[in-house]
Amino acid sequence: MKVKDFAGTLKRLGDAGYPVEIGPVHEGKWHVAFVMGCEGIWLDIYSVDEDAGPQKAA
């Protein structure tokens, strides 16, 4: 599941009784963690950093 607020989402899930089981892993622009959801279903929580776009010369 792609989220905008990676750290905030993991905190809210943990507070609701669904702690991170694997991760979080930060690889390049990717942030990924796995949470055990209801009935043993694994949820992959991820976020991808957005490019700021081309830099203008000063």
C-alpha positions as CSV (number, residue, x, y, z in Angstrom):
1,M,0.0,0.0,0.0
2,K,1.6,3.3,-1.1
3,V,1.4,6.0,1.5
4,K,2.5,9.7,1.6
5,D,3.5,9.8,5.3
6,F,5.6,6.7,5.8
7,A,6.7,7.2,9.3
8,G,3.3,8.5,10.4
9,T,1.5,5.5,8.9
10,L,3.8,3.1,10.6
11,K,3.3,4.8,14.0
12,R,-0.5,4.8,13.5
13,L,-0.5,1.1,12.6
14,G,1.7,0.3,15.6
15,D,-0.6,2.3,17.9
16,A,-3.5,0.3,16.5
17,G,-1.8,-3.0,17.4
18,Y,-0.2,-3.7,14.1
19,P,3.6,-3.3,14.6
20,V,6.2,-3.5,11.9
21,E,7.4,-7.1,11.6
22,I,10.0,-6.6,8.8
23,G,11.8,-3.3,8.2
24,P,11.6,-0.5,7.7
25,V,14.1,-0.7,4.8
26,H,15.3,2.5,3.0
27,E,16.8,1.8,-0.4
28,G,17.4,4.8,-2.6
29,K,14.1,6.6,-2.9
30,W,12.1,3.6,-1.6
31,H,10.9,3.2,2.0
32,V,9.3,-0.2,2.7
33,A,8.0,-2.1,5.8
34,F,5.8,-5.1,6.3
35,V,3.0,-5.4,8.8
36,M,1.0,-8.4,9.8
37,G,-2.6,-7.5,9.3
38,C,-5.9,-9.2,10.1
39,E,-6.1,-12.9,9.6
40,G,-2.4,-13.2,9.0
41,I,-2.4,-11.1,5.8
42,W,0.9,-9.3,5.2
43,L,0.6,-5.6,4.3
44,D,3.5,-4.0,2.4
45,I,3.7,-0.3,3.3
46,Y,5.8,1.8,1.1
47,S,6.6,5.3,0.0
48,V,8.7,6.7,-2.8
49,D,10.5,10.0,-2.5
50,E,9.4,12.4,-5.2
51,D,11.9,14.1,-7.4
52,A,12.0,17.9,-6.9
53,G,12.4,18.2,-10.6
54,P,15.3,19.7,-12.6
55,Q,17.4,22.3,-10.7
56,K,17.6,25.8,-12.2
57,A,21.0,27.3,-12.6
58,A,21.7,30.2,-10.3
